[in-house]
Amino acid sequence: MTRLLIKNIGLLAGIDQGKLRLQGAEMARFDTISNAWLTAEDERIADFGTMDSCPPAEGETQVTDAQGGCVLPSFCDSHTHLVYAGSREGEFVDKIRGLSYAEIARRGGGILNSADRLHQTSEDELYAQAMTRIGEIIAKGTGAVEIKSGYGLNTADELKMLRVIQRIKQTSPLKVVSTFLGAHAVGRAYQGRQEEYVDLVVNEMIPEVGRQGLADFIDVFCDEGFFTPQQTARILRAGARWGMRAKIHGQELADSGGVEVAVEHDALSVDHLESMTDRDILLLRGSATMPTALPGTSFFLNMPFAPARKMIQGGLGVAIASDYNPGSTPSGDMKFAVALACIKMRLLPAEALNAATLNAAYAMRLSAEYGSIGRGKVANLIITRQLPSLSFIPYAYTTPIISKVVLRGRVIPPYQ
């Protein structure tokens, strides 16, 4: 049995409230205990309390002194594309020169650019590049992450991506869930034949992904210039037959109907929402679908931000994620996403932290075990330096705050 005792915690924050997700006014609660300790046994949180009841370290217990810093649940990043080949800084310059995301895509850039590069890159090289990014996000406090395919756009390359994600699951200390996103764009070989490409996704890709058990979820880019609600529904029905629950890209570029199709198909989350409408908020109310904002994308692309404040006022829960990818958000820094949620979407610090932990875990179907401090939950934790308050985390948006990272109940060394 492995044991960990963290003592002299200035503030133990994100205490479990007994819920799988928080909605509306609940999101403003980020419960804390001052002057605390926490123990973990065999990867899970065993107990916690105030220092006047701190247990002695017995046997081979690993003792870590937080030295007055905070302990929080690790960030949960429920939307990333971090398996990709190379980078796309040339398109970054195009954006500076005034080209839009859609214009770059029409010129053969964007997703198709990444698909071309991925096709030419071996699985081992893709894995090596991705593990460098995994080390980066671990160091920045992420403890659970979703990774999508979607830069293959043909059966062989989509399967290649999903095998890389499977390898990351098996070798990384992070909790990883995988999403099949064959309908990220129309593959280059099918340009002008979109329905035929949808046929390929439904009749060939999905059954093969299902037979090999390579994906937990299925996603579709349901938006203007990509896939219609009708095509999206067809793909989601096919994925459901193989046990893949939906997670949708929707309402990023236009009022595309993405929220409606997500709710109709019991999607676990609908992500982006920069073009979300008041009707979408009403559609989501009472549903099991978690609206997920990606503030880094809005920041990088100079797009409107998702109306997260309005969602919370409308009684919804909100998750935030990084959207880590080479084209529209080359960053997996969840602390920065939290800061953007406060600065640009007007979330309170407690709301933004809940959005990046418990609610983001819900958007991966993980919130029973991740995303808050609770007995029996997986001990994925951030130990910070001494902070004047939790509000300092988004306030000092570039200041490093992490002293140590705990994954599966172990303090881990800097990850290479």
N, C-alpha and C positions, 0 to 999 in steps of 0.2 A: 504493500500500500504506500502510495506517495502522499505526503502531507506538506501543506504550506500554511504558514502563519504570517499574515501581514499585520503589523502592529503600528501604533502611533499614527493612525490615519487621521489627518486633520478633519476631513469630511468624506464620509462614505455616501456616495450619491447614486441616485437611480434605483432606489429600493423598490422591489417588486410590489405592485399594487393589486396583484391577483387577477389581472386582466391580460388577454392576449393582444389587445390593441387599445389605444386611447383615442377618444374622439371628442371634438368640440372643446368645452371648458376643461375636460379632464387633462388635456395636453399641457396645461399650465402647471401641473404638479410634477415635480421631479424630486421625490422625497429623499431626505438626507438624515444621517446620524453624525453628530460631531464627536471627535476624540474617540475613534473607533478601532476595532480589530476585525479581522476576517480570517476564517480558516477554510481550506479546501482539502478534500481527500479524493484521490482517484479521479481527478479531472473536474470534480464538481464542488460547488460551494457547500460547505458543511454547516457553517454557523457564522454569526457575526454579532457584535454588540459593542458596548462602550468599554473603554479601557479599564474601568474599575472592575470589570468582570473578565478581563483577558485571561485565557487559559495558559498554563505553562506549556512550553515546547517540550514534547515528549519524543523519545526515540530519535529517529532520523528526520525529524521535521525540519524542513527548510524554513528559516526565519528571515523575513524581509522587513526592514524598518522603513516605513513610508516617510518618516521624518517630517510629519505634519502636512504632507501632500495629500491630494484628493485621490480616492479610488472610485472609478466609474466603470460601468460595463463598456466593453470594447464597442467601437462603432460597428454597425452592420450595414454593408453597402449592397443594396439589393438590385443594382442595375449597373453592370459594367460590360465592356467589350475588350478586356485586357489581353486576350490572346490575339495578337496581330503581328504582322511582319513590317519592320521598319517604322518610318515616321512620315509625316506629310506636311513638313514645314513650308514646302513650296506653296501649298494651298493656303497656309497661314498668310503668306505674303500676298497671294491673290485676294484674300479677304481684306487686307489692309488697303489694297488698291480699289476696293469697292465691289468686288464680285460677291454675289449672294451665294448661300449654301446651295440653292436650287440651280443657279447658273453654273457653279463648279461641277455639280452632278451631271448637268446636261452636256458638259464638255468632256465627259468621261472620267472626271475626277471623283472625289468622294469615295463612296463605298466600293465602286468598281475599281478604283485605283488600288485600294487595299486588297481586293480580291485578286487582282493580277499579281501583286507582290506575294500574297500568301500562297498562290498556286506554285510559285517558283521556290518556295522555302520548305525545307525538310521539317518533319515532325520534331526531330531533335533540336533544330535551331529555333523553331517556334516555342518549344518548351523552355529552352534556355532564356530566350527573350522574356517570356511570360514570367518565369521565376524571378528574374530581376525586378519586375514590376510587383510581384507578390512580396518580395522583401521590402520594397519601398512602402507598400500600404501597411504591412505589419508594423514597420517602424513608426508610421504615422497613426497607429492606433486601431486599425481595422482588424476585427476578429472573426468576421463571417462575411462571405462575399458570394454574389451571384456572377457567373461568367457566361456570356452568350457566344454561340457560334454566329455565323452571318457574314463572314468575309470569304466564304468558300463559293457559294452560289452555284455549285454543282454538287452532285451526290458525293463524289470521292473527296472533295476538299472540305465539305461540311463535316463528313465523318472524320477526316483528319483533325479538324479543329476540336471536335468533341472528344476524340481520343486524347488529345493534349490536355483538355480540361479534366478528363478522367485521371490522367497521370498526376496533375496538380492535386486533385482530391486525395490521391493516395500518398503523396510525398510532402505535402505542405502541412504545417501545424494549424493553418486556418480551417474553419468550416467552409466548405465550398459546395454550392449547388450549381447545376448546369442547366442551360436553356438552349433549345434548338431554335435558331432564328434563320432558317433557310429563306424565309420571305422577308429578308432585310432590304433587298432590291431585286430587280430582274437581272439574272445572269447575263453577261455580255453576249453569249451565244444565242440568247433568246430575245434580244432587243427587237421591239416591234411585235413580239408574239407573247404577250403577257399571259394570256389564258393558257397557252401551252406550258409556260413556266410554272404556273399554278398547278397544272396537271402533274408536272414533274415532282413538285413538292409533295402533293397529296398522294400520288400513286407510287412513287419510288423512294423519295427521301424519308418521309415519315415512317413508312413500314420498316425501312432498314434501320433507322435510328431506334425505333421501338424494339425490333428484334435483338439488337445489340445492347439495349438497356443503357443508352448513352446520355439520356436527357431526363431531367426531373420536370421540366416545364417546356412549353412551346410559346413562341412569340411571333408577332407579325407587325411590320411597320405599316400601320393603317393610317395613311395620311395622303395629302394631295401630292400627286406625282409618283406615288408608290403603290399601295394596294388598297382596293376599295373595301367598304364594309362587307359587301357580298363575298368577295374573294377571301377576306379575313375570316368570315364565319365558316366558309367551307374548309379552310385550313385548320381552324380551331376544332371543328367537329372531327376531322381526321385525326388530329393529335389526341383528342379525348378518347378515341377508340383504343389508343395505345397507352393510356394512363398518364398523358402529359397535360397538366392543367395550364390554363392560359395565363400569360403575362403580356400585356399589349403596349406597343408604342402607339400613342394616340394624341391627337390635337396639338401636335408640335407646330406644324407649318400652316395649318388652317383648321377651321371647324369641319373636321373630316368624318364625324360619326364614330370616332374611336371609342368614346366613353359608352355610347349606346351598345355597340357590339360587345364591349368588355362586360358590361353588366348582364346582357342577355346570355352570355356564355360563362357566367360565374368566374370571370377572370380573378386571379388572386390580386393583381394590381393593374392599374393603367398608368402609364408613365409618360412624362414630358408635360403635357397640359398647358403649354404656353398660350395656346389659343382656346382655352377652356371657356365655356359659356355658363351663364346662370342656370340654364336648363340642365347642363351636365351635373351641376351640384345637386339639383333635385333628383336626377337619375341615380346618383351615387348614394343618396341618403337612404339608409336602411339596407344597403347591399353589403355583400362580403368583400367587395373590391376596394383595395387600398389605393387612393390617389397618391402618386409618387412624383414629386418635383425634382428636377435636375438643374439646380441653380448654376452649376458650373458651365453648363451648355449655354444658358442665356448670357452669362458673363462673357464667355469666349466668342460667341457669335453675335454679340450685341443685339440679342433678341429680347422681346418682353419676357418677364419672369412669370412663372405660374402664379395664379392668384391664391396663394396659400392662406393669406389672412382671411380672405372671403370664404375659403373652404372651411376653416375652423369656425368662423362666425356662423356658417351654415350647418354646424353640427358634425362635420366630417372629421375623421382623422387624416393626418398627412404624414407621409414618409418622405425623406430626402435621400438621394443617392448621388454618386459621383458621375456616372455615365462615362467612366474612364475609357477613352478610345482615341485613335490617332488623328481624327479629323475635327471633331467638334468639342472635345473635352480631354486634352492630353494631360489629365491629372486625376489621381485617385485620392487626393487629400480630403478626407471627410471633415477635418477641422475647418478647412476653408469653406466647404459646403455648408457647414453649420453657420459660419460667419456670414456667408452670402444670404442664407435664409433669414438671418436677423436684419442685415443691412438693407437688402433689396426686396425681401418679401414680408418684412415687418413682423416676423415671428419673435416672440419673447425668447430669451436664452433657454428657459426650461422647455418651451415648445419645440425649439430647434433640436435640443438634445434628445427629447423623446422621439422626434421624427427620425433621428439618425441612429437610434438604438432600438427600442422596443417596436415601434411601428415599422421600421425597416426590416426588423427580424420577421414581423408578421408578413411582410411582402415577399418573404422567402419561405413561408410556412415553418418558421423556426422559433417563434416567440414563446413557445412553451419551455424552451431550453436556453434561449439566448436573449440578449437585449435588456436585461435588468438584473439587479442584485437580489437573488432569492435562493433560499435553501433548496438544494437539489438541482439548480441550474448549472450549466457548464461554466467553469471558472475562467472565462475570457475577460480580462480586466486591463484597464489602463491605470497606472500609478503616475500621478503628476508630480511636478515640483510644487512647492508651496505656492498657493494662489490666493489672492485677496478675496475672491468669490468665484462661483461658477460662471458668472457673467464675464469674467476676464477671458474665458476661452474664446468666445466669438469677438469680444472687444479687441483683444490683442491678436489680430487675425493672422499675423505672420510669426508671432513669437512661439518658439518651441516650448511645449509645456510637459512633454512626456519624459518621465524619469526611467520607468521600467514598463515592460509589457508582459502580461501573464496570459498564456494560452494553454487551455486544457489543464489548468492548475499548476503550471510550471512557469517560473520566471525564465524567459528565453533570452539568449545573448543576441547582440545585434545580428540581424539576419542577412546573409550574403546571397 
